[in-house]
Each structure stands twice: as C-alpha cells, then as structure tokens.
Amino acid sequence: MVRKIVIITLLMALSIYVFATVNINVWFSWEGQREFETLVNKFNESQSLCHVNLVYIPDMTQKLQISLSAGTQLPDVALVRNDVIGMLANAKVITPVSTTVSMLPAFLRSFELNGKLYAYPYYADLQVVYLNKSIYSKSVSYDWTLDDFEKIASSIKETGHVGLSMNSFSSYFFNSFYAAFNGGKIPLKNGIPIVNNEGTKKAFEFYNDIFNVKKIAVSYNKSALIQSFKSGKAGMLIQGSFLIPDFLSSKLDFTILPYPVLDGKMIPPTFDAKGFVIFTDNEAVREFLNYISRPENEEFFCKSTYKLPANIIAMHELENSNDFFKVMDLSARNALIVPTTTIFNDAYSNAITTALQLYLTKQMSLDESLQKAQEYINSQAK
C-alpha cells in the first residue's frame, strides 16, 4: 500500500514537472514596443507550455554592459544591435545559433563573428537620405551621384534653407563615406582598421568641403538634427529609416532616397541590424523565436514600424506595398556591414570621432589627425 502511494506521488510530481509552464524572460528595446507586445500576447495565448515575460529596456547596450560587469542575471533572450556581438561572445554568455529562415546575406553577415552566427536576425534600419519635397520638388533618380547630391544641397541652400543636416563628428555616419572612399569596404589589416591612408584622407576632405568650404551641410546633434528637418529648416537629412513613422505622423511632405553613387558604386549605408541573442537555450526559447520569425508575424511587426524584415518572404510583401520599402531593400543590397569586433566598435569609433573634431575645427592638420588616430587604434589592438 505504501509502495503504491509512493509511486502515485512520484507520478503526480513528474506530471506537474512535465506540464509546468516554462517562463521565458525576454528583453526588448528600440521602436515597435506595442507591435512586439501584440505578438508576444498572441504567442502566449496560442499555447500553454511556455509563457513569455516581456521587459522593455530603454538602453539595451548599457543594460547588458552593467549586467555583465555586476554579474547580475541575464534574460533568456534579448534583442540586440549587431555591434554588441563581439562583447557578448568574448564574455562567453552567448553561443552560436542556426536558422532556416531565408534572408538577405547582409542579415547573416551582421551577426557573424569568426564565421559563426551568434543571433537570430529580426529586422534592420538603414541610413537613407530624407528629402523635403516642399523645399525641393524635383524628382531624383535612385541612381543619383555624389555630384548630384552636392548640387541639390547647393540648390536648397540658395533658397535660404540648410542644404544638408548631418552630424559631422559621428563615426556611425562617417563609416559609409570611410568605406566608399576606400573602394566600398572598411580597410582592415589583420582585423585592425586602417585610417591613415589616401582613401580616408579623401573622405575627410569631402567632409571638410561640404561643411567648411561650400557650407552646404550643417552639423547638429541628434535631437536638433531631426528637428531641423521636421521644422522645414533643412532640405535634406541623413538619418536612419526608423524616423519614417515619426515624419509620416507629422504630416511632412517628404521622400527617402538611397545613398548616392561614387565611382559607379552606391555609397554603402550602414546596415543597422537587430537580432535576438540567446542566453538560455532550450526548446521553449527556440519555439518562441520561430514563432515571431514567421513571415506573417515579421510583416505585421515591420509594416507600421517601417523596419526591413529579415524574413525574405515578409520583405517581398512589404517591398510591393510602397516606395519606402523599395528604397530600404535597394539600400540593404548595397549595405555596409561594419565589423562586430571590440577594436572597431571601441578604439576605431573613439579615434575617428576625435580625429574628425580636431580636423574639421582646424585644431589639427589632416595628416596629423589621422596619424594620431591610427596610433591610438594600433595601441588598443596590442
């Protein structure tokens, strides 16, 4: 009798363990909080074996850095930008993953490190050129050149507006021109960015030309940058495609253009990819990620947020819906995938920002600013 009671008790305990709900803690950031929350709720309602607890993190990179430094608990899954992959892989808190979702190669390359994929790609923002049609109403071809770009900025300036609004010291935006003047890619030697070369000098000279010589571009910080375009002060703006919903809701008369062409190639816009890293790998986590990666779910998330979905089926559906997605698709096929290494995201970014500031404000010569930048980058690589 006692034996039967023990067996029954064990079976009941086992059944509770088997059918217990698995909690999945997910950290989410950037735009699309409402849309993603809708998908999470649908997933939770669609089955009873696991439940997603969603937490919105205002600054994901900072939150992860603090968690790693303090040794506090990480979530099971987090949406990250591709530039933190090196940090997380070095900390050995994430492991390589695999996916069967068909997508543009740019998505896979964004989250690769040493030939291995470290995140499930989800969507991307891309750098584009915003054009205020109430200031400049002429149509512009998608294959416009850098010379066309400068002429339009000059034409806008002649009307009393700012020709181009852009942050002159940001390494994030400079990267595209850095690559373009170096044959279309980031120049590296043994993984170390090379900045003290002729291509980078030409990129610096181009910046000096548009900001200081021709004065067709004006530099602002991020909030003032966006406001200069929204207020009708600037005719063109270089920024991420994530601003499209904001400008649409503000009833601005605008369009977006891909980056112009230099030497027969589109200046490669930075591919700002977001994807999910896994800190706790189990069947429930993979089931959730497979669910949100379905074509219809990615299309739902990206349609109103104007994100370029990783799922190529969803991308084609959206591409046929309006010209904004067509420009994003075209840009993605010519995009710049910046290295995910810490030497690039820390040493190079700091060095090039400082070099731009010193050169454009005439505190240091072109040669000296780039020489100092290269020396700093090299010192951090040792």
C-alpha positions in Angstrom: 0.0 0.0 0.0 2.8 2.4 1.0 4.6 1.5 -2.3 1.5 2.4 -4.3 1.2 5.7 -2.6 4.9 6.5 -3.2 4.5 5.6 -6.9 1.4 7.7 -7.3 3.1 10.6 -5.6 6.1 10.3 -7.9 3.9 10.2 -11.0 1.9 13.3 -9.9 5.2 15.2 -9.2 6.5 14.1 -12.6 3.3 15.2 -14.4 3.5 18.6 -12.7 7.1 18.9 -13.8 6.3 17.9 -17.4 3.3 20.1 -17.8 4.6 23.1 -15.8 4.7 26.3 -17.7 8.2 27.4 -18.8 8.8 31.1 -18.3 10.8 32.9 -21.0 12.3 36.2 -20.0 12.7 38.5 -23.0 14.4 41.9 -23.1 13.2 44.2 -25.9 14.3 47.6 -27.0 14.1 50.3 -29.7 11.0 51.0 -31.7 8.0 48.8 -32.1 7.2 48.0 -28.4 3.5 48.0 -29.0 3.7 45.8 -32.1 6.0 43.3 -30.4 3.9 43.2 -27.3 1.0 42.2 -29.5 3.0 39.3 -31.0 4.0 38.2 -27.5 0.4 38.2 -26.3 -0.6 36.1 -29.4 2.1 33.6 -28.7 1.2 33.3 -25.1 -2.5 32.7 -26.0 -1.6 30.2 -28.7 -0.2 27.6 -26.3 0.1 26.8 -22.6 3.5 25.1 -22.3 5.5 28.4 -22.1 4.9 32.0 -21.2 6.9 35.0 -22.3 7.6 37.7 -19.8 8.4 40.8 -21.8 10.5 43.7 -20.3 11.3 46.9 -22.2 14.9 48.1 -21.8 15.4 51.8 -22.8 19.2 51.3 -23.5 19.9 47.7 -24.3 23.7 48.0 -24.7 24.1 49.9 -21.5 21.9 47.4 -19.6 23.9 44.4 -20.9 27.2 46.1 -20.0 26.0 46.8 -16.5 24.7 43.2 -16.1 27.9 41.7 -17.3 30.0 43.9 -15.1 27.9 43.4 -12.0 27.3 39.7 -12.6 23.5 40.1 -12.3 21.1 37.7 -14.0 20.6 38.0 -17.8 17.4 37.3 -19.6 16.8 34.1 -21.6 16.5 36.2 -24.8 17.4 39.8 -25.7 17.1 41.9 -28.8 20.5 43.4 -29.6 22.2 45.5 -32.2 24.9 43.7 -34.1 27.7 45.8 -32.7 27.5 44.1 -29.3 28.0 40.6 -30.6 31.8 40.8 -30.0 31.3 41.9 -26.4 28.8 39.1 -25.6 30.8 36.4 -27.4 34.0 37.5 -25.6 32.1 37.3 -22.3 31.1 33.7 -23.2 27.4 34.3 -22.4 26.1 33.5 -25.8 26.8 30.6 -28.2 26.5 30.2 -32.0 23.0 29.6 -33.4 21.5 28.4 -36.6 18.4 29.5 -38.6 16.5 28.1 -41.5 14.8 31.4 -42.3 15.6 32.7 -45.8 17.0 36.2 -45.7 19.4 38.6 -47.4 23.1 37.8 -46.8 23.5 41.2 -45.1 21.5 39.9 -42.1 23.6 36.9 -41.6 26.9 38.8 -42.0 25.8 41.3 -39.5 25.7 38.8 -36.7 28.6 36.6 -37.7 31.9 36.5 -35.8 34.7 34.3 -36.8 32.5 32.6 -39.3 29.7 31.7 -36.8 26.2 33.2 -36.4 25.5 34.5 -32.9 21.9 35.8 -33.2 18.6 35.3 -34.9 18.3 38.3 -37.3 15.0 40.1 -36.9 15.0 43.4 -38.7 17.2 46.3 -39.9 17.2 50.0 -40.1 19.2 51.6 -42.8 20.7 55.0 -43.4 18.9 56.9 -46.1 18.7 60.5 -47.4 15.5 62.3 -46.4 14.3 64.9 -48.9 11.8 67.6 -48.0 9.6 67.8 -51.1 8.1 71.2 -50.1 11.6 72.7 -50.3 12.9 70.7 -53.3 10.1 69.3 -55.5 12.1 67.9 -58.5 12.2 64.2 -58.8 15.5 62.5 -58.1 16.6 59.2 -59.5 17.7 56.3 -57.3 21.0 56.2 -59.2 21.9 59.8 -58.4 25.6 60.5 -57.9 27.5 62.3 -55.2 27.9 65.2 -57.6 24.1 65.3 -57.9 23.9 65.2 -54.1 26.1 68.2 -53.7 24.3 70.2 -56.5 20.9 69.6 -54.8 22.2 70.6 -51.4 23.6 73.8 -53.0 20.3 74.5 -54.8 18.5 74.1 -51.5 21.0 76.4 -49.7 20.3 79.1 -52.4 16.6 79.2 -51.2 17.7 80.1 -47.7 17.5 76.7 -46.2 20.1 74.3 -44.8 21.2 72.1 -47.8 22.0 69.0 -45.7 21.6 68.3 -42.0 24.1 65.7 -40.7 26.3 65.0 -37.7 29.8 65.8 -38.8 31.6 64.1 -35.9 29.6 60.8 -35.7 31.7 57.8 -36.6 28.3 56.0 -37.2 27.6 58.2 -40.2 31.2 58.6 -41.3 31.6 54.8 -41.8 29.7 54.9 -45.1 32.0 57.6 -46.6 35.0 55.9 -45.0 34.1 52.7 -46.9 33.1 54.5 -50.1 36.4 56.4 -50.5 38.3 53.1 -49.8 36.8 51.1 -52.6 33.4 50.3 -51.0 34.6 48.4 -47.9 36.2 49.1 -44.5 40.0 48.8 -44.9 41.4 46.3 -42.4 44.8 44.8 -41.8 44.9 41.8 -39.5 41.5 42.9 -38.2 42.8 46.4 -37.4 41.0 49.4 -39.1 43.3 51.4 -41.3 42.6 55.2 -41.3 46.0 56.7 -42.1 45.6 56.1 -45.9 44.7 58.0 -49.0 41.0 56.8 -49.1 40.3 58.0 -45.6 42.0 61.3 -46.3 39.7 61.8 -49.3 36.7 61.1 -47.0 37.9 63.7 -44.5 38.5 66.2 -47.3 34.9 65.6 -48.6 33.5 66.3 -45.1 35.6 69.5 -44.9 34.4 70.5 -48.4 30.7 70.2 -47.6 30.8 71.6 -44.0 33.6 74.2 -44.1 34.3 75.2 -47.7 31.0 75.0 -49.7 29.0 75.1 -46.4 26.1 73.2 -47.9 25.9 71.0 -44.8 25.3 71.9 -41.2 26.2 69.7 -38.2 23.7 69.2 -35.4 23.4 66.7 -32.5 20.7 64.1 -32.9 17.7 65.9 -31.5 18.5 69.2 -33.3 19.3 67.2 -36.4 15.8 65.7 -36.6 14.1 68.9 -35.6 15.9 70.9 -38.3 14.2 68.6 -40.9 10.8 68.5 -39.2 10.7 72.2 -38.9 11.4 72.8 -42.6 14.8 74.4 -41.8 16.8 71.7 -43.7 16.0 70.3 -47.2 18.0 67.1 -46.8 18.8 64.9 -43.8 20.9 61.8 -43.5 19.5 59.6 -40.8 18.1 56.1 -40.1 14.9 54.8 -41.7 13.4 54.4 -38.2 12.3 58.0 -38.5 9.8 57.3 -41.3 6.8 56.7 -38.9 7.6 59.9 -37.0 7.8 62.0 -40.1 4.6 60.5 -41.5 2.7 61.2 -38.4 4.0 64.8 -38.5 2.4 65.1 -42.0 5.7 66.1 -43.6 5.9 66.1 -47.4 9.0 64.1 -47.8 10.5 61.1 -49.6 13.6 59.0 -49.0 16.5 58.2 -51.3 19.2 55.6 -51.3 22.8 57.0 -50.7 24.3 58.5 -53.9 26.7 56.7 -56.2 30.5 57.3 -56.1 32.8 55.8 -58.8 30.0 53.6 -60.1 29.0 52.2 -56.7 26.3 53.2 -54.2 27.9 54.7 -51.1 27.1 51.8 -48.7 24.7 52.8 -46.0 25.3 51.2 -42.6 23.1 48.2 -42.1 21.8 48.7 -38.5 20.6 45.1 -37.8 18.8 43.9 -34.7 18.6 40.3 -33.7 17.8 38.0 -30.8 20.7 36.5 -28.8 20.0 33.5 -26.6 21.4 33.3 -23.1 19.3 30.3 -22.2 19.0 27.8 -25.0 16.0 25.4 -24.7 13.1 24.2 -26.8 10.7 26.8 -25.5 13.0 29.6 -26.5 13.5 28.3 -30.0 9.7 27.8 -30.4 9.2 31.4 -29.5 11.8 32.7 -31.8 10.5 30.5 -34.6 7.0 32.0 -34.0 8.0 35.6 -34.2 10.1 34.9 -37.3 7.2 33.6 -39.3 6.6 35.7 -42.5 3.2 37.0 -41.4 4.5 37.9 -37.9 7.5 39.8 -39.2 5.4 41.5 -41.8 3.0 42.6 -39.0 5.8 44.0 -36.9 7.7 45.7 -39.7 4.8 47.2 -41.7 3.8 50.0 -39.3 7.3 50.5 -37.8 9.0 50.7 -41.3 11.6 48.1 -40.4 13.2 45.9 -43.1 12.3 42.3 -42.0 14.9 39.6 -42.0 12.4 37.1 -43.4 12.7 37.5 -47.1 9.1 36.5 -47.8 7.9 39.3 -45.5 10.4 41.6 -47.1 9.0 41.0 -50.6 5.4 41.5 -49.4 6.3 44.9 -47.9 8.5 45.9 -50.8 5.5 45.7 -53.1 3.4 47.9 -50.7 5.2 51.3 -51.0 8.4 53.0 -52.2 9.9 53.4 -48.7 10.4 49.6 -48.5 11.8 49.6 -52.1 14.5 52.1 -51.1 15.3 50.2 -47.9 15.6 46.9 -49.9 17.8 48.6 -52.5 19.9 50.1 -49.8 20.2 46.7 -48.0 21.5 45.0 -51.1 24.4 47.6 -51.1 24.8 47.9 -47.4 27.9 48.3 -45.3 28.3 45.6 -42.6 30.6 47.1 -40.0 32.9 44.7 -38.1 31.5 43.5 -34.8 34.9 43.4 -33.1 35.6 45.5 -30.0 38.7 47.0 -31.7 36.3 48.5 -34.3 33.4 49.5 -32.1 35.5 51.0 -29.4 39.0 52.0 -30.5 38.2 53.0 -34.1 34.9 54.8 -33.2 36.6 56.9 -30.5 39.6 57.6 -32.6 37.8 58.6 -35.8 35.3 60.8 -33.8 38.2 62.7 -32.2 40.1 63.0 -35.5 37.0 64.5 -37.2 36.5 67.0 -34.4 40.2 68.1 -34.5 40.4 68.3 -38.2 37.0 70.0 -39.0 37.5 72.6 -36.2 41.0 73.3 -37.6 42.7 72.3 -34.3 44.9 69.7 -36.2 46.0 69.1 -39.7 44.6 66.3 -41.8 47.8 64.2 -41.8 48.4 64.7 -38.1 44.8 63.9 -37.0 44.7 60.6 -38.9 48.2 59.7 -37.8 47.2 60.2 -34.2 44.0 58.2 -34.8 45.9 55.3 -36.3 48.4 55.3 -33.4 45.6 55.1 -30.9 43.8 52.3 -32.8 47.1 50.3 -33.0 47.8 50.8 -29.3 44.4 49.4 -28.4 45.0 46.3 -30.6 48.0 45.1 -28.6 
